[in-house]
Amino acid sequence: MSRVFAVVQIIVSVLLVVAVIIQNKGVGLSQTFGGGGGGGEGNTYSTKRGAEKIIFVITIILSIIFLGLAFAHLFI
């Protein structure tokens, strides 16, 4: 049973990492860590729509599942 939780948690963690990387709008490594503070598009906030919103919701769901699996794996 513990092995099943571990495998599922690994799969969910990989999917979570992919979902977070897909959300990244920056083109360079400095954008990833919050750099690039020019007057461009990086400083504006807008409403998420379409695929961006779906990926955002999927990321939240995957993080909740990951946290639940971590606690379940801890207590089992």
KAKASUL-V395659 format. One record per residue. N is the residue number from 1. RES is the residue in one letter. SS is DSSP state (~ for helix, > for strand, _ for the rest). PSI is psi in degrees with one decimal (999 if undefined). NEAR is the number of other C-alpha atoms within 12 Angstrom. Layout:
N/RES/SS/PSI/NEAR, N/RES/SS/PSI/NEAR
//
This chain:
1/M/_/-40.3/11, 2/S/~/-35.3/16, 3/R/~/-36.3/12, 4/V/~/-44.7/14, 5/F/~/-40.9/24, 6/A/~/-43.7/20, 7/V/~/-44.4/17, 8/V/~/-39.0/23, 9/Q/~/-37.6/27, 10/I/~/-43.4/21, 11/I/~/-45.2/18, 12/V/~/-38.3/27, 13/S/~/-39.2/26, 14/V/~/-43.1/18, 15/L/~/-36.9/23, 16/L/~/-43.0/27, 17/V/~/-43.5/21, 18/V/~/-42.7/19, 19/A/~/-38.3/25, 20/V/~/-40.6/22, 21/I/~/-37.4/18, 22/I/~/-33.1/21, 23/Q/~/-20.6/22, 24/N/_/120.7/21, 25/K/_/-19.6/18, 26/G/_/153.4/20, 27/V/_/-20.1/17, 28/G/_/173.1/13, 29/L/~/-30.4/13, 30/S/~/-32.4/15, 31/Q/~/-33.4/18, 32/T/~/-37.8/18, 33/F/_/17.3/13, 34/G/_/8.4/16, 35/G/_/-168.5/14, 36/G/_/53.4/17, 37/G/_/33.3/15, 38/G/_/-178.6/12, 39/G/_/20.9/8, 40/G/_/-156.6/11, 41/E/~/-21.4/14, 42/G/~/-17.1/20, 43/N/~/2.5/15, 44/T/_/150.1/10, 45/Y/_/138.6/8, 46/S/_/166.6/10, 47/T/_/138.3/9, 48/K/_/134.8/13, 49/R/_/154.4/11, 50/G/_/-132.1/10, 51/A/~/-33.0/13, 52/E/~/-39.6/19, 53/K/~/-39.9/17, 54/I/~/-44.2/16, 55/I/~/-37.4/24, 56/F/~/-45.7/24, 57/V/~/-41.0/20, 58/I/~/-38.8/24, 59/T/~/-42.4/26, 60/I/~/-44.8/20, 61/I/~/-44.0/19, 62/L/~/-36.8/27, 63/S/~/-36.9/24, 64/I/~/-42.6/18, 65/I/~/-43.4/24, 66/F/~/-44.7/28, 67/L/~/-42.5/21, 68/G/~/-41.5/19, 69/L/~/-35.2/26, 70/A/~/-44.0/22, 71/F/~/-39.8/16, 72/A/~/-40.9/18, 73/H/~/-31.0/21, 74/L/~/-40.1/13, 75/F/~/-10.7/11, 76/I/_/999/13
//
